[in-house]
Amino acid sequence: MKWPRATPFGDRKIDVLVRARVDDRASVEDIKNLIVNPSSERPVTLMAVADVIATEGPGEIRRSDQERVALVSANLAYGDLGTAGSVATDLIRDLNLPAGVSFRVSGQSEELQASRNSLIFALALAMFLVYLVMASQFESLLHPFVILFSIPLAVVGSVFGLWLFGMPLSVVAGIGIIMLAGIVVNNAIVLIDRVNQLRGEGVSKLEALVEGSRSRLRAIAMTTVTTLVGFIPLALGLGDGAEIRQPMAITVIAGLTVSTLLTLVVIPVMYSLMDRRTDADYVAAARREAEARRAADDAQALVH
């Protein structure tokens, strides 16, 4: 009914498109009676060389990257977006699509995957920055690495909390995990700092770990409880928009609780296994630091 290109026109080679008259294509019968060889002595109709049937076709043709595409849209009836995208992908893969036909799940599902990738990058960047700050303060590369073991413990607690309350690992929950990267390390920092102080005073490594955990237990418990109490109103899910705030609160509460309980066990164990410096090295370092501090105080007194 329509020829793609009849002939070019003019110097710019503009394509001239032609098609049958409206009267010749008004119905299926008209199309059947079209002459396919108008210049021949014996005209041949279209129905003599082809089967003409009425069928359904697309209302419009969509193309992406110069390839024809068909758009299939759907909305959620139940469940979460991530699960729905995975189920849809599995169903389409089971269809055994013919050669040359491919599919891609896009829309909100694709945006969700992009958001998850961004959150993973943000979490890795947060851990790297936290490590840099601690390395500069401890003047050591080992002790900050030991402290970072508290972050995986928090992630485990967060996932368990979401599973316990039947919540998916959404973008809001991911933001809560990123928050935990800067919260849970505080307990380990307090603990390791006290252990290093005791070792600088001449206490053995194992005794310093036991005494440091005992002496810092109250401080760790107080800071943890105050943080947890602050997130309880969000976790209760009260008011409008609670479904957005609640996963983040559950993530922080569960992750911080599990991390705090395991920090007093896992961090001392990792410190004992990874720290190879002798007690004499810590005593000598503490003595040098004390002498440097005393020299700085004397210099400041002379200035005044």
N, C-alpha and C positions, 0 to 999 in steps of 0.2 A: 504493500500500500504506500510505502515511502522508500525512495531510493536514497542511500546515504550521500551520494555525491554524483551529480550529473556531469558537470563540467565546470572548470574555473572561469571567472569573469574578470576582465580588466587586468591592468598591470600588477595589481596587488594580489591577484589570484584568489579572489573571493569565491568560495564554493557556492554553486547554485544547486539548491535542493528542489526536487520535484516530488509530487505525490498525486494520486488519483483524485478526480473530482469528487465532490461530496455526494453527488447523485450516484456515482459508481461504487460507493462504499457505505451506503446508508444502512444496509442489512447484510446478513450472511449470504442470502441468495444473490445479491448484487455482486458480492465478492467472488462467489463461485462462478459467475458468468463473465468475469473479467477475461479479456483476450490477452494471452501471454505472448502471442506473435502477431502483432498488428500489421506488420509489413508482409506477411505471408499470404499466399493465395487461398490456402485453407486455414481459416482461423481456428485456434485451439483455445478452449476455455481453461480456466484455472482448475476447475473440478475434474477435468480430464487427466491432469497430471499430478494432482495433489488432493489430499483429504482436508477439507475446510470444516473445522468444528469450532463451536463457541466454548470458551473456557475462561477461567478467572486468571488474572494477571496482576502484577503490582500496580498500585495507583501511581507510584513514582519510583524512579530508579535512583538509588543512592550509590555514590562512589567514594572511595577512600584510597588515596595514593594510586589513582587511576585504575582501581579494581572495584568491580561491582560488589556491593555489600547488602545484606538484609539485616534489618534492625529488629530484634525481638526484645521487648521490654516486659518487666514484671515487677510487682510490689510484694513486700513481705506480708504473709498471713500470720506467721508466728516465728519465734526464734530471733536470732541476731543476724546481722548483715554478713559477718564473716563466715558463719556456718552455711548460710544460704548460698553464698558465692562458691564455697567448696562443693556443696551438693550439686549445684547447677553445672559446675565444671565436670564432675564425675558423670553426671547423666549424659552430657553431650559427648564425652569421650566414649561412652558405651554405644553410641549410635553408629559407629563405624562409617564415618563420613567418606564419601568418594574422593578420589584423587583430585587435587586442585582446590579442595574446599577446606578451609580452616575456620577457626572460631577464636573469639577473645571475649572474655567477660570484662566489661568496662563499667562506666557509670560510677555509682557510689562505692561499689565493691573495689574498683580500681583505685579510687581516691583513698579508701580505707587502707589498702595495701601500701600506697605511697606514704600515708601518715605513719603506718607502723615502721616503715623503713626510716623515716625521719626521726621517730622516737628512739629507735635503736642507735642511730648515729648520735643523737643528743645524749643518750645514756653513756655511750662510750666516751664522748667528749667530756661529760661531767666527771666521770671516773678519772680521766687523764688530768683534768685541771685540779681535782682534789688531790691526786697523787703529787702533782708539782708543788702545791702549797705545803703539803705535809713533808715532802722531801726537803724543802727549803727550811722548814722549822726544825725538823729532827736532825738535819745535816747528815742524812743517811738515806740510802736507796732501799735498804732491806726493811726497815721498820714500817715505812708507809705501805710497802707491798704486803706485809703481814696484816696491817690494818684493813686493807682493801678486801680481805677475805670476809669481812662482815657484810659486804654488799650482796654477794651470792646468797648468804643466809637470809637476808631481808627479802630477796626475790622469791626464794622458796616459801617463806611465810606469806608473802603477798598472794602468790598463786594458790596456796592452800586456803587462804581466807576467801578469795573469790570463788573457789570451788565449793567451799562450805556453805556460802550464802547463795549459790546458784547464779553467779554473775559472770558474764563473759570478760575476757581480757580485752577491754575496749581501749580507745585512745585516752580517755580520762584516767583509766587505771594505769596506763603507761606513764602519764604525767605524774601520778603518785609514786611510781617506782623511781622516776628520775628525782623526785623530791627526797626519797629515801637515801639516794646515793650521797646526799650531803648531810643527812640526819644521823644515820646509823653509825657513821664513822666516829662520831663524837665519843661514844662510850669506849671504843677501842683506843682512841687517842688518850683519853684520861687514864686508862689502864696501862698502856705501854709507857706513857710518860712517868707514871709512878714507879713502874718496874725499873726503868732506867735510873731513876733517882736512887732507888734502894741499892742497885748494883754499884752505883758510883760511891755509895757509903761503905762498900765492902761486903754487902750481903751476897750470898751465892745465888746463882741463877734460879734454881728451883725454889729456894726460900723467898726470893724476891717476887716470883710469880704468885706464890701462895699468899704472901703478905700483901702484895699489891692488889690482888683480887679481893681480899678481905677488907682492906682499908678503903677501897674505892667502890665497894658494893652499894653503900648507902647513897653516894653521889650519883652513881649510874641509875639506881632505882628511882631517885627523886626526879631526875631529868626526864626519864622515860615516862613516868606516871603523869607528870605535868603535860607532856606532849600528847599522850593518849587521851587525857581528859579534855584537852582542847579540841580534839577531833571527834569526840563522842556526839555532839549535836549534829555534825554533818553526817555521821554514820547512821543516825536514827532516821534520816530521810524525811524530815518534817518540812512542810511548805512547798511552794511551787519550785519546779526545777530540781527536786530532790534526786530524781533518777540520774542527773548529771553529776551531782556532788557526791552522792553516796558511794559509788565505786572507788573514787579517789580516797575517801576517808577509810573505807574498809581495807584498801591496799596499804595505806600508811599504818593503820592500827595493827593489822596482822603481821606485816613485815617488821615493824619495830618491835613488837612483842617477841616474835621468834628470834630475831637477831639479838635482842638483849639477853635472852635466856641462853643462847648458844655462844654469845661472845665471851662469857665468863668461862667457857670450856674450850671452845675451838681456838680462840686467839692465843691463850697461854700455851696450848699444845703446839700451834704453828710457830710461835715464838721460840719455844724450847727446841724444836726440830731445825729451824732455819738459822737461828742466831749462833754463830760459831765463835764469836769473840769471847775471850777469857774474862774472868772477873777482874783480873789485874788491869786489863785494858780500860775497863770502865772506871776503875779507881784513878788511873793515871789521867784519863780524859777529864774527870771531875776535878782533879787537882789543878790541871792546866786551866780549866775554865774559872776556877776560884781565884787563881793567881791573876789571870787576865782581868777579872772583875775588880780585884783589889787594886791592881795597877791603874785601872780606869778611874776608880774612886779617888785614889791618891792624886792623880793628875787633875781631876776636877776640883779637889780641895785646894791644890796649889794655885789654880787659876782664880778661884774666889778669894 
